[in-house]
Structure formats: structure tokens, C-alpha cells
């Protein structure tokens, strides 16, 4: 191992061992500079298929491709030193069969250098998750609101309310039994998030699933306030960077139009 080889302090096994301990801090990242910032603060950095909406302007995650995930996965890995990097498997890359899932998951890990993949689905994905884990692919599960199934679910609705809680609980148990090392719980009632967390031996990562999960994740652009006109209920904004950026751009445009920039400080003189 060379002196420049990153020493990753978090692995799927060490994340699994964090069950019930200090909550896991997780954020998405899609670029090298943001990955460096996230790496300093986070335990897990997810290269989410949300990249399609956040960076590429797609209306949903359904148009995200393997090539996009590999491109952004490579970029994120260049910025990570210690955090566990997980890459989302995009829609259509794993649902057909366990063999298809392994083909694409192994490609994601080999070409990006990430340590694990994440895929959506519970009971119906149990066989696929088990197939991947048995072949050396660490898997993070994702149940509740699964954005890739948004057309079937009828929109971005809270899942697991009332009698629907049993279905979500069965999904959670199936993902654990299949061998996933952790599971994302998205948009669930707080009480169900707590019940699942207490029921499972693997860590739960909440996004709109209440404070009782073993960790939390947000889309980094949401929590930094880079989207000025969209804020899900479960998002807390820790900054308003869209406002700051708009002010900076307006100041730059004004300086250019008034020939105040570049000034002497930002111009080159002739050589003596």
C-alpha cells in the first residue's frame, strides 16, 4: 500500500457494528468537492440516484443510468478518505433477475471503487439481496417510500400508516434476513420508524422516518438550501446557499456592467 492510498475507517461491517450506538451521519454527494466536505462530517456518503433530479434536471430518478452512477461514483470516491461510500443502483439495473443485479452491482463497485450498493424494495427483493451478499456485494436496503416505484405508489406519499404498517415491517424483516448490512427507511410515521429500528439487528437510516433510527440521511442540496422553491417536510435547512449565491451573482454582474471588475488588484501589469 502506498503512502497516498486512502485508509478507509468505515466499512459495511463497522457500520453494522454501530447498531444502537452513536447515530450514523449520512449525506448524499455527487461531485469531488462536495464529497470532500461530506467526508469530513459523515460516516456514510451516498452517491444517490437523486443526482438525476439534483444535477441533471430530470423530473424523477427513473431516467438515471448506470453510466451516470459510475461517472458520479468515481467523482465522489476521489474526494473520500474515511467515510463509507455507497452507490445507488439505478432503476432497471437490478429488478429483472438476481443475475442482472450482480452483473450491474459488481460493475458499480469495480469501476467506482465504492464499498457497497443500495437498492430499493423489500420482500420482492429478498432473493436478489441474498444473491448479491452471497457473492461478496455489500448491500444497503431501502424501503418505505421508494422513489423508483413512485408511479406505482401514486406519488411521494408517506408509507406505512395504519394497516399498511405491517407491509412495511415485513419488507424490513425481509431485507435484514437477506443479509443487508443497513437499511434506509424513507417517509414513514415516526412510530413505525421506531418499531422497525427496535425490531431489526441492522442499523436503520432514516429520511423522514423520525429521530429514533440508528442514523439519518438527507440530500445535501436540500439541507444546504440550494433549492429555493422546494423543501420536503422532513428536511431541515442548515444554510440558504441559493440566496447567498444569488446575491453573489448579482453583485458580480453589477461590477462587470459598471467596469468595477476586474480592477487593478485582479489585472496583470506589463513586465519590466
C-alpha positions as CSV (number, residue, x, y, z in Angstrom):
1,X,0.0,0.0,0.0
2,X,1.4,3.4,-1.0
3,X,1.5,6.4,1.3
4,X,-1.1,8.1,-0.8
5,X,-3.6,5.2,-0.6
6,X,-6.7,6.3,1.4
7,X,-7.3,4.5,4.7
8,X,-11.0,3.9,4.9
9,X,-12.0,3.8,8.6
10,X,-15.6,2.8,7.9
11,X,-16.7,-0.5,6.2
12,X,-20.1,-2.2,5.9
13,X,-19.1,-4.4,8.9
14,X,-18.2,-1.4,11.0
15,X,-21.4,0.3,10.1
16,X,-23.3,-2.8,11.1
17,X,-21.5,-2.8,14.4
18,X,-22.8,0.8,15.1
19,X,-26.3,-0.6,15.7
20,X,-27.8,1.2,18.7
21,X,-24.6,3.3,19.2
22,X,-23.9,6.9,18.3
23,X,-26.2,7.8,15.4
24,X,-24.8,7.4,11.9
25,X,-24.4,10.7,10.0
26,X,-25.2,10.3,6.2
27,X,-25.5,12.6,3.3
28,X,-25.6,12.4,-0.5
29,X,-22.8,13.7,-2.7
30,X,-22.3,13.7,-6.4
31,X,-19.0,15.7,-7.0
32,X,-15.5,15.6,-5.7
33,X,-15.5,19.0,-3.9
34,X,-18.8,18.2,-2.1
35,X,-17.6,14.7,-1.3
36,X,-14.5,16.2,0.4
37,X,-16.8,18.3,2.6
38,X,-19.2,15.5,3.4
39,X,-16.3,13.1,4.2
40,X,-15.1,15.4,7.0
41,X,-18.5,15.3,8.7
42,X,-20.2,12.0,7.7
43,X,-20.0,8.3,8.4
44,X,-21.7,7.3,5.1
45,X,-21.7,9.2,1.8
46,X,-24.3,8.0,-0.6
47,X,-24.0,8.6,-4.4
48,X,-27.8,8.8,-4.7
49,X,-29.8,8.4,-7.9
50,X,-31.2,11.7,-6.8
51,X,-28.4,13.0,-8.9
52,X,-30.7,12.8,-11.8
53,X,-33.0,15.4,-10.3
54,X,-30.5,17.5,-8.4
55,X,-27.8,17.9,-11.0
56,X,-29.3,16.8,-14.3
57,X,-32.8,18.4,-14.0
58,X,-34.7,15.2,-14.5
59,X,-38.3,15.0,-13.2
60,X,-37.7,11.8,-11.2
61,X,-34.9,9.3,-10.6
62,X,-36.3,6.9,-13.3
63,X,-34.1,8.4,-16.1
64,X,-30.8,7.8,-14.2
65,X,-28.5,5.4,-16.0
66,X,-25.6,3.1,-14.9
67,X,-23.2,5.4,-16.8
68,X,-24.4,8.4,-14.7
69,X,-24.0,6.5,-11.4
70,X,-20.5,5.3,-12.4
71,X,-19.4,8.8,-13.5
72,X,-20.6,10.4,-10.2
73,X,-19.4,7.5,-8.2
74,X,-15.9,7.9,-9.5
75,X,-16.0,11.7,-8.8
76,X,-17.2,11.1,-5.2
77,X,-14.6,8.5,-4.5
78,X,-11.9,11.0,-5.4
79,X,-13.0,13.1,-2.5
80,X,-13.4,10.5,0.2
81,X,-10.8,9.4,2.7
82,X,-12.6,7.9,5.6
83,X,-16.4,7.6,5.1
84,X,-18.2,4.6,3.7
85,X,-19.2,5.2,0.1
86,X,-22.5,3.6,-1.1
87,X,-23.7,3.9,-4.7
88,X,-27.4,3.6,-5.7
89,X,-28.3,1.0,-8.3
90,X,-30.5,2.9,-10.8
91,X,-33.9,1.9,-11.9
92,X,-33.9,-1.1,-14.3
93,X,-30.4,-2.3,-13.3
94,X,-31.4,-5.0,-10.8
95,X,-35.2,-5.7,-11.0
96,X,-35.1,-8.2,-13.8
97,X,-33.2,-11.0,-12.0
98,X,-30.5,-11.6,-9.3
99,X,-28.0,-12.3,-12.1
100,X,-28.7,-8.9,-13.7
101,X,-28.4,-7.3,-10.3
102,X,-25.0,-8.9,-9.7
103,X,-23.7,-8.0,-13.1
104,X,-24.5,-4.3,-12.5
105,X,-23.6,-4.2,-8.9
106,X,-20.2,-5.7,-9.5
107,X,-19.6,-3.2,-12.3
108,X,-20.6,-0.3,-10.0
109,X,-18.1,-1.4,-7.3
110,X,-15.3,-2.3,-9.7
111,X,-15.5,0.9,-11.7
112,X,-16.1,3.4,-8.9
113,X,-14.2,1.8,-6.1
114,X,-17.1,2.3,-3.7
115,X,-17.7,-0.2,-0.9
116,X,-21.4,-1.0,-1.2
117,X,-24.5,-0.6,-3.3
118,X,-28.1,0.4,-2.3
119,X,-31.2,-0.9,-3.9
120,X,-34.9,-0.3,-3.3
121,X,-37.5,-2.9,-2.3
122,X,-38.4,-5.3,0.5
123,X,-40.0,-8.7,0.2
124,X,-39.8,-8.8,-3.6
125,X,-36.0,-8.0,-3.5
126,X,-35.1,-10.5,-0.8
127,X,-33.8,-13.1,-3.2
128,X,-31.8,-10.5,-5.1
129,X,-30.2,-9.1,-2.0
130,X,-29.2,-12.5,-0.7
131,X,-27.8,-13.4,-4.1
132,X,-25.6,-10.3,-4.1
133,X,-24.4,-10.7,-0.5
134,X,-23.5,-14.4,-1.1
135,X,-21.3,-13.2,-3.9
136,X,-19.4,-10.5,-2.0
137,X,-21.5,-7.4,-2.7
138,X,-22.4,-5.5,0.5
139,X,-26.0,-4.2,0.2
140,X,-27.8,-1.4,1.9
141,X,-31.6,-1.8,1.6
142,X,-34.2,0.9,1.1
143,X,-37.9,0.6,2.0
144,X,-40.9,2.7,2.7
145,X,-41.2,5.4,0.1
146,X,-39.1,4.0,-2.8
147,X,-38.7,6.8,-5.3
148,X,-38.0,4.4,-8.2
149,X,-41.5,3.0,-7.6
150,X,-43.2,6.4,-7.4
151,X,-45.6,5.7,-10.3
152,X,-46.8,2.5,-8.6
153,X,-47.1,4.3,-5.2
154,X,-49.1,7.1,-6.6
155,X,-46.6,9.9,-5.7
156,X,-44.3,10.8,-2.9
157,X,-46.7,9.8,-0.1
158,X,-46.0,8.7,3.4
159,X,-45.9,4.9,3.6
160,X,-46.8,2.5,6.4
161,X,-49.7,4.3,8.0
162,X,-52.3,2.3,9.9
163,X,-52.8,-1.2,8.4
164,X,-50.1,-0.6,5.9
165,X,-47.5,-0.7,8.7
166,X,-47.5,-4.5,8.6
167,X,-46.4,-4.5,4.9
168,X,-43.5,-2.2,5.6
169,X,-42.5,-4.2,8.6
170,X,-42.4,-7.3,6.5
171,X,-40.2,-5.5,4.0
172,X,-37.8,-4.5,6.7
173,X,-37.5,-8.1,8.0
174,X,-37.0,-9.4,4.5
175,X,-34.1,-7.0,3.8
176,X,-32.5,-8.0,7.1
177,X,-32.9,-11.7,6.6
178,X,-31.4,-11.4,3.1
179,X,-28.2,-10.1,4.6
180,X,-28.2,-6.3,4.1
181,X,-25.8,-4.5,6.5
182,X,-28.1,-1.5,6.9
183,X,-31.5,-0.2,5.6
184,X,-32.9,3.2,4.7
185,X,-36.4,4.0,5.9
186,X,-38.0,6.7,3.9
187,X,-41.1,8.8,4.7
188,X,-42.6,6.6,7.4
189,X,-44.6,7.6,10.6
190,X,-42.2,8.2,13.5
191,X,-43.8,5.3,15.5
192,X,-43.2,2.8,12.7
193,X,-39.6,4.0,12.2
194,X,-39.0,3.4,15.9
195,X,-40.7,-0.1,15.8
196,X,-38.6,-1.2,12.8
197,X,-35.4,0.1,14.5
198,X,-36.1,-1.8,17.6
199,X,-37.1,-4.9,15.7
200,X,-34.0,-5.2,13.5
201,X,-30.5,-6.1,14.3
202,X,-29.1,-4.0,11.5
203,X,-28.9,-0.2,11.5
204,X,-31.8,1.9,10.2
205,X,-31.0,5.1,8.3
206,X,-34.0,7.5,8.4
207,X,-35.1,10.1,5.9
208,X,-38.4,11.3,7.1
209,X,-38.8,8.3,9.5
210,X,-38.3,10.1,12.8
211,X,-35.5,10.6,15.3
212,X,-35.4,7.0,16.7
213,X,-33.5,5.5,13.7
214,X,-29.8,4.5,14.1
215,X,-28.8,7.2,11.7
216,X,-30.1,10.0,9.4
217,X,-29.6,10.9,5.8
218,X,-30.6,13.9,3.7
219,X,-29.9,15.1,0.1
220,X,-27.1,17.5,0.6
221,X,-28.6,20.1,-1.7
222,X,-31.8,20.1,0.4
223,X,-30.1,20.7,3.7
224,X,-27.8,23.4,2.3
225,X,-30.7,25.3,0.9
226,X,-29.6,25.1,-2.8
227,X,-33.2,24.6,-3.8
228,X,-35.1,27.8,-3.2
229,X,-38.6,26.7,-4.1
230,X,-38.8,23.1,-2.8
231,X,-38.5,21.8,0.7
232,X,-39.9,18.4,1.9
233,X,-41.3,18.4,5.4
234,X,-38.6,16.2,6.7
235,X,-35.8,18.5,5.5
236,X,-34.1,20.9,7.9
237,X,-32.2,23.6,6.1
238,X,-28.8,24.3,7.8
239,X,-27.9,27.0,5.3
240,X,-29.5,29.1,2.5
241,X,-26.8,28.8,-0.1
242,X,-29.2,29.5,-3.0
243,X,-29.9,33.0,-1.5
244,X,-26.2,33.6,-0.9
245,X,-25.3,32.5,-4.5
246,X,-28.0,34.7,-6.0
247,X,-26.6,37.8,-4.1
248,X,-23.1,37.0,-5.2
249,X,-24.1,36.6,-8.8
250,X,-26.0,39.8,-8.8
251,X,-23.0,41.7,-7.2
252,X,-20.7,40.2,-9.9
253,X,-23.0,41.2,-12.7
254,X,-23.3,44.7,-11.3
255,X,-19.5,45.0,-11.0
256,X,-18.9,43.8,-14.6
257,X,-21.5,46.2,-16.1
258,X,-20.0,49.2,-14.2
259,X,-16.5,48.1,-15.1
260,X,-15.6,47.8,-11.4
261,X,-14.3,44.3,-12.1
262,X,-11.6,43.5,-12.9
263,X,-9.8,46.3,-11.1
264,X,-6.1,46.8,-10.6
265,X,-5.9,44.1,-8.0
266,X,-7.3,41.5,-10.4
267,X,-5.4,42.6,-13.5
268,X,-1.8,41.9,-14.8
269,X,0.7,44.7,-15.5
270,X,3.4,44.7,-18.1
271,X,6.7,43.1,-17.4
272,X,9.5,45.5,-16.5
